[in-house]
Amino acid sequence: MLKLLRMALTAAVLAAIAIRIDRRTPPAPEQEPVLGRPAPEDLERYHRPPDGRFLNGLLAGLVVGLLVAGVGTAVAITSAGEAEREREQQASLRPMAGMAERSPAPEPSTAYVPTPSPTIAPTPDPACSPERRPVIVRPLDSQVKRQVDAQWRRIERWLMRNAPVTYASLRGPGRARTIAVAESQMGLRFPDDLRASLLRHDGGMVFGPDGGMGLGIREIRDGWRLMCRGDMVEGDDPRAEYWNGRMIPFLLYPEDDENRAYAMIDSVVGDVGWAEGWDDGASGVVFPRKPSYLDLLQANADALLHGTAIDGGRPRVVRGAVRWESPE
């Protein structure tokens, strides 16, 4: 404050001096010099009355200086007030900041959030869109052919004597080239025991409970195409799916309005699978039910000749036709 007053007084003095200099009266006209000792009237003539303009300028400069000092003081007081308010605000925020620093971080929520199980998005089954293979008639393993023929002879003899209707339903032999064409179109290789059976009877045999009908070569191909239509991969294990394009459907269960249930051969492994119940295609196929098609054919021959069961069902002849019935 004292510094401001000094500045104001200095400004007033300087202003008064400036006004005095600017408003200085012009010098009096030159008078004729007085020779000798001046008389009183001469002194009166040369005496200049006091000029009050200097005092006026000093007063004006003082007023201006005081105004400048007042404005400066007001500005200083305002600035000081603002600075004081800012210091008070910072001081009030300082405890809150300290509390925030000292307060412990909130503990993470322990509420259970279920983690979605990873799933594989359905994608088109590549096994259902194979590259077309050349039509090649492959040679048949002679030993496998003898074993398949031996089991068929057992079945044929029994049917001829006990179930002539079913015996008459047996179809004639298939052709090796027809099998080769189906393999080419499906992109799969039929196991030798299945090929040997188709070359002896191109479908028509009843296997297992609920009257599953053995399919011919073209029926196998058409069933494969039907199951592949719109089929999608939904898992990592082809054998756990309801259907996969690498399967060979060789036996059809009675049809219903929603599902077509098949017994299948895994063309990669060679074993046989079917659903939990012969008439329950919706429950999925279970592998392995039998190690091979030849094992299933032998189990049928044993069931006809000795009355043993296949998947809980035993054969019974009704009006010359074989029917498979569950003990329950």
C-alpha positions as CSV (number, residue, x, y, z in Angstrom):
1,M,0.0,0.0,0.0
2,L,2.8,2.5,0.9
3,K,4.4,1.8,-2.4
4,L,1.2,2.7,-4.2
5,L,0.9,6.0,-2.3
6,R,4.5,6.8,-3.3
7,M,3.8,6.1,-6.9
8,A,0.6,8.2,-6.7
9,L,2.5,11.3,-5.2
10,T,5.2,10.9,-7.7
11,A,2.7,10.9,-10.5
12,A,1.0,14.0,-9.1
13,V,4.2,15.9,-8.9
14,L,5.2,15.0,-12.4
15,A,1.7,15.9,-13.7
16,A,1.9,19.3,-12.0
17,I,5.3,20.0,-13.5
18,A,4.1,19.0,-16.9
19,I,1.0,21.2,-16.6
20,R,3.3,24.1,-15.5
21,I,5.6,23.7,-18.4
22,D,2.8,23.4,-20.9
23,R,0.8,26.3,-19.6
24,R,3.8,28.6,-19.0
25,T,2.9,32.3,-19.9
26,P,4.9,33.9,-22.6
27,P,7.7,36.2,-21.4
28,A,6.8,39.9,-20.8
29,P,7.7,42.2,-23.6
30,E,11.1,43.7,-23.2
31,Q,11.1,47.0,-21.3
32,E,13.4,49.8,-21.8
33,P,16.3,49.4,-19.3
34,V,16.3,51.8,-16.4
35,L,19.5,53.7,-15.9
36,G,20.7,54.5,-12.4
37,R,19.0,53.6,-9.2
38,P,15.3,52.5,-9.9
39,A,12.6,54.6,-8.5
40,P,9.7,53.0,-6.6
41,E,7.5,53.4,-9.6
42,D,10.1,51.6,-11.7
43,L,10.1,48.7,-9.2
44,E,6.4,48.7,-9.4
45,R,6.5,48.5,-13.1
46,Y,8.9,45.6,-13.1
47,H,7.2,43.6,-10.3
48,R,5.2,40.6,-11.7
49,P,2.2,39.6,-9.7
50,P,2.2,35.9,-8.4
51,D,0.9,33.4,-10.9
52,G,-1.6,31.0,-9.4
53,R,-1.5,28.6,-12.3
54,F,1.4,26.6,-10.8
55,L,-0.6,25.9,-7.7
56,N,-3.6,25.0,-9.8
57,G,-1.4,22.6,-11.8
58,L,0.0,21.1,-8.6
59,L,-3.5,20.6,-7.2
60,A,-4.7,19.1,-10.5
61,G,-1.8,16.7,-10.6
62,L,-2.4,15.8,-7.0
63,V,-6.0,15.0,-7.8
64,V,-5.0,12.9,-10.8
65,G,-2.4,11.1,-8.6
66,L,-5.0,10.4,-5.9
67,L,-7.4,9.0,-8.5
68,V,-4.7,6.8,-9.9
69,A,-3.8,5.6,-6.5
70,G,-7.4,4.9,-5.6
71,V,-7.9,2.9,-8.8
72,G,-4.7,1.0,-8.1
73,T,-5.7,0.4,-4.5
74,A,-9.1,-0.9,-5.6
75,V,-7.4,-3.2,-8.1
76,A,-4.9,-4.4,-5.5
77,I,-7.7,-5.0,-3.0
78,T,-9.7,-6.9,-5.5
79,S,-6.7,-9.0,-6.5
80,A,-5.8,-9.6,-2.9
81,G,-9.4,-10.7,-2.2
82,E,-9.4,-13.1,-5.1
83,A,-6.0,-14.5,-4.1
84,E,-7.3,-14.9,-0.5
85,R,-10.5,-16.7,-1.7
86,E,-8.3,-18.9,-3.9
87,R,-6.1,-19.8,-1.0
88,E,-9.1,-20.5,1.2
89,Q,-10.6,-22.8,-1.5
90,Q,-7.3,-24.7,-1.9
91,A,-7.1,-25.0,1.9
92,S,-10.6,-26.4,2.0
93,L,-9.9,-28.9,-0.7
94,R,-6.6,-30.0,0.9
95,P,-8.2,-32.1,3.7
96,M,-10.6,-33.8,1.1
97,A,-7.6,-34.6,-1.0
98,G,-5.8,-36.1,2.0
99,M,-8.9,-38.1,2.8
100,A,-9.1,-39.4,-0.7
101,E,-5.4,-40.4,-0.6
102,R,-5.8,-42.1,2.8
103,S,-9.1,-43.8,2.0
104,P,-8.6,-47.4,0.9
105,A,-9.4,-48.4,-2.6
106,P,-12.8,-50.1,-3.0
107,E,-12.6,-53.9,-2.8
108,P,-13.5,-55.7,-6.0
109,S,-17.0,-57.1,-6.2
110,T,-17.1,-60.8,-5.2
111,A,-20.4,-61.4,-6.9
112,Y,-20.5,-64.5,-9.1
113,V,-20.5,-63.7,-12.8
114,P,-21.1,-66.8,-14.8
115,T,-18.5,-67.3,-17.6
116,P,-20.1,-68.5,-20.8
117,S,-18.8,-71.8,-21.9
118,P,-16.9,-71.8,-25.1
119,T,-18.9,-73.0,-28.0
120,I,-18.0,-73.7,-31.6
121,A,-20.1,-71.7,-34.0
122,P,-21.9,-74.0,-36.4
123,T,-20.1,-74.3,-39.7
124,P,-20.8,-76.3,-42.9
125,D,-19.6,-79.9,-42.6
126,P,-16.6,-80.2,-45.0
127,A,-17.1,-84.0,-45.1
128,C,-20.4,-83.3,-46.8
129,S,-18.8,-81.4,-49.7
130,P,-15.9,-83.7,-50.7
131,E,-13.9,-83.4,-53.9
132,R,-15.1,-85.8,-56.5
133,R,-12.8,-88.9,-56.6
134,P,-12.2,-91.0,-59.7
135,V,-14.5,-94.0,-60.1
136,I,-12.1,-96.9,-59.2
137,V,-13.3,-100.4,-58.7
138,R,-11.0,-101.5,-55.9
139,P,-10.1,-105.2,-55.4
140,L,-11.9,-106.9,-52.5
141,D,-10.0,-108.7,-49.7
142,S,-10.6,-112.4,-50.3
143,Q,-10.5,-113.4,-46.7
144,V,-13.0,-110.8,-45.7
145,K,-15.3,-111.9,-48.6
146,R,-15.2,-115.6,-47.4
147,Q,-16.1,-114.5,-43.8
148,V,-19.0,-112.4,-45.0
149,D,-20.3,-115.1,-47.3
150,A,-20.1,-117.7,-44.5
151,Q,-22.3,-115.6,-42.3
152,W,-24.8,-114.9,-45.1
153,R,-25.1,-118.6,-45.8
154,R,-26.1,-119.2,-42.1
155,I,-28.7,-116.5,-42.3
156,E,-30.1,-117.6,-45.7
157,R,-30.5,-121.2,-44.6
158,W,-32.4,-120.3,-41.5
159,L,-34.7,-117.8,-43.2
160,M,-35.5,-120.3,-46.0
161,R,-36.7,-122.8,-43.4
162,N,-38.3,-120.5,-40.8
163,A,-39.1,-117.1,-42.3
164,P,-39.8,-117.5,-46.1
165,V,-41.3,-114.0,-46.3
166,T,-38.1,-112.3,-45.0
167,Y,-36.0,-114.7,-47.2
168,A,-37.9,-113.5,-50.3
169,S,-37.2,-109.9,-49.4
170,L,-33.5,-110.4,-49.8
171,R,-32.3,-108.6,-52.9
172,G,-29.9,-109.8,-55.6
173,P,-26.2,-109.0,-55.7
174,G,-25.0,-105.4,-56.2
175,R,-22.3,-104.4,-58.7
176,A,-18.8,-103.4,-57.9
177,R,-18.9,-100.4,-60.2
178,T,-22.1,-99.1,-58.6
179,I,-20.2,-99.2,-55.3
180,A,-17.2,-97.4,-56.8
181,V,-19.5,-94.7,-58.2
182,A,-21.2,-94.2,-54.8
183,E,-17.7,-94.0,-53.1
184,S,-16.7,-91.3,-55.7
185,Q,-19.8,-89.2,-55.1
186,M,-19.6,-89.5,-51.4
187,G,-15.9,-89.0,-51.1
188,L,-15.7,-92.1,-48.9
189,R,-14.3,-95.7,-49.0
190,F,-16.7,-98.5,-48.1
191,P,-15.1,-101.1,-45.8
192,D,-14.4,-104.4,-47.4
193,D,-17.0,-106.3,-45.3
194,L,-19.7,-103.9,-46.3
195,R,-18.8,-104.1,-50.0
196,A,-18.7,-107.9,-49.7
197,S,-22.2,-107.9,-48.2
198,L,-23.6,-105.6,-50.9
199,L,-22.1,-107.7,-53.6
200,R,-24.0,-110.7,-52.2
201,H,-27.3,-108.9,-51.3
202,D,-27.9,-105.3,-52.3
203,G,-30.0,-104.5,-49.3
204,G,-33.3,-105.9,-48.0
205,M,-32.3,-107.7,-44.9
206,V,-33.9,-106.9,-41.5
207,F,-31.4,-106.3,-38.7
208,G,-32.0,-105.8,-35.0
209,P,-35.1,-104.6,-33.1
210,D,-37.9,-102.5,-34.6
211,G,-37.3,-103.8,-38.2
212,G,-34.3,-101.9,-39.4
213,M,-34.0,-102.5,-43.1
214,G,-30.6,-103.0,-44.8
215,L,-30.0,-100.4,-47.5
216,G,-28.8,-101.0,-51.1
217,I,-25.9,-99.2,-52.7
218,R,-27.9,-96.3,-54.1
219,E,-30.0,-96.0,-51.0
220,I,-26.8,-95.6,-48.9
221,R,-25.7,-92.8,-51.2
222,D,-29.1,-91.1,-51.1
223,G,-29.4,-91.4,-47.4
224,W,-25.9,-89.8,-47.0
225,R,-27.0,-86.9,-49.2
226,L,-30.2,-86.5,-47.3
227,M,-28.4,-86.3,-44.0
228,C,-25.8,-84.0,-45.3
229,R,-28.4,-81.5,-46.6
230,G,-28.0,-78.4,-44.4
231,D,-25.9,-80.3,-41.9
232,M,-23.5,-78.2,-39.7
233,V,-20.5,-79.1,-37.6
234,E,-21.3,-78.2,-33.9
235,G,-18.4,-79.9,-32.0
236,D,-14.9,-81.2,-32.1
237,D,-15.8,-84.9,-32.2
238,P,-17.5,-86.1,-35.3
239,R,-18.6,-89.3,-33.5
240,A,-20.5,-87.4,-30.9
241,E,-22.6,-85.5,-33.4
242,Y,-26.0,-86.6,-34.6
243,W,-24.6,-86.8,-38.0
244,N,-21.2,-86.3,-39.8
245,G,-20.4,-86.6,-43.4
246,R,-17.8,-89.2,-42.9
247,M,-20.5,-91.7,-41.8
248,I,-22.0,-94.4,-44.0
249,P,-25.7,-95.0,-43.3
250,F,-26.2,-98.7,-44.1
251,L,-29.4,-99.5,-42.2
252,L,-32.7,-97.5,-41.9
253,Y,-35.0,-97.7,-39.0
254,P,-38.8,-97.2,-39.4
255,E,-39.4,-93.6,-40.5
256,D,-41.3,-91.0,-38.4
257,D,-42.4,-87.5,-39.1
258,E,-39.3,-85.8,-37.7
259,N,-36.2,-88.0,-37.8
260,R,-34.6,-90.6,-40.1
261,A,-32.7,-92.9,-37.9
262,Y,-29.8,-94.9,-39.3
263,A,-27.2,-97.4,-38.2
264,M,-23.8,-96.1,-39.5
265,I,-20.3,-97.2,-40.2
266,D,-17.5,-94.7,-39.4
267,S,-15.6,-94.7,-42.6
268,V,-12.4,-93.6,-40.8
269,V,-12.5,-96.1,-37.8
270,G,-14.6,-98.9,-39.4
271,D,-16.8,-99.6,-36.4
272,V,-20.6,-99.5,-36.3
273,G,-22.8,-97.2,-34.2
274,W,-26.5,-96.6,-33.8
275,A,-28.8,-94.7,-31.5
276,E,-29.6,-95.4,-27.8
277,G,-32.8,-97.1,-28.9
278,W,-33.2,-98.5,-32.4
279,D,-36.2,-96.3,-32.9
280,D,-34.7,-93.2,-31.3
281,G,-32.8,-91.3,-33.9
282,A,-33.0,-88.0,-32.0
283,S,-30.8,-89.2,-29.1
284,G,-27.7,-89.4,-31.3
285,V,-25.5,-92.3,-32.5
286,V,-23.3,-94.2,-30.0
287,F,-20.0,-95.7,-31.1
288,P,-18.9,-98.5,-31.0
289,R,-21.9,-100.8,-30.9
290,K,-20.0,-103.4,-32.9
291,P,-16.3,-103.4,-33.9
292,S,-17.3,-103.8,-37.6
293,Y,-20.1,-104.6,-40.0
294,L,-18.9,-108.2,-40.1
295,D,-19.4,-108.5,-36.3
296,L,-22.9,-107.2,-36.7
297,L,-23.7,-109.7,-39.5
298,Q,-22.4,-112.5,-37.3
299,A,-24.4,-111.3,-34.3
300,N,-27.6,-111.5,-36.6
301,A,-26.8,-115.0,-37.6
302,D,-26.3,-116.1,-34.0
303,A,-29.5,-114.4,-32.9
304,L,-31.5,-116.2,-35.6
305,L,-29.9,-119.6,-35.0
306,H,-29.6,-119.5,-31.2
307,G,-32.1,-116.9,-30.1
308,T,-29.5,-114.5,-28.6
309,A,-30.3,-110.8,-28.3
310,I,-29.0,-107.8,-30.2
311,D,-29.3,-104.6,-28.3
312,G,-31.9,-106.2,-26.0
313,G,-34.1,-107.5,-28.9
314,R,-34.6,-111.1,-30.0
315,P,-35.9,-112.4,-33.3
316,R,-39.4,-113.8,-33.6
317,V,-41.2,-115.1,-36.7
318,V,-44.7,-113.7,-37.3
319,R,-46.5,-115.0,-40.4
320,G,-43.3,-116.0,-42.1
321,A,-41.5,-112.7,-41.4
322,V,-38.8,-112.0,-38.8
323,R,-39.8,-109.5,-36.1
324,W,-37.4,-108.2,-33.4
325,E,-39.0,-107.8,-30.0
326,S,-37.7,-106.4,-26.8
327,P,-38.0,-108.7,-23.7
328,E,-40.0,-105.9,-21.9
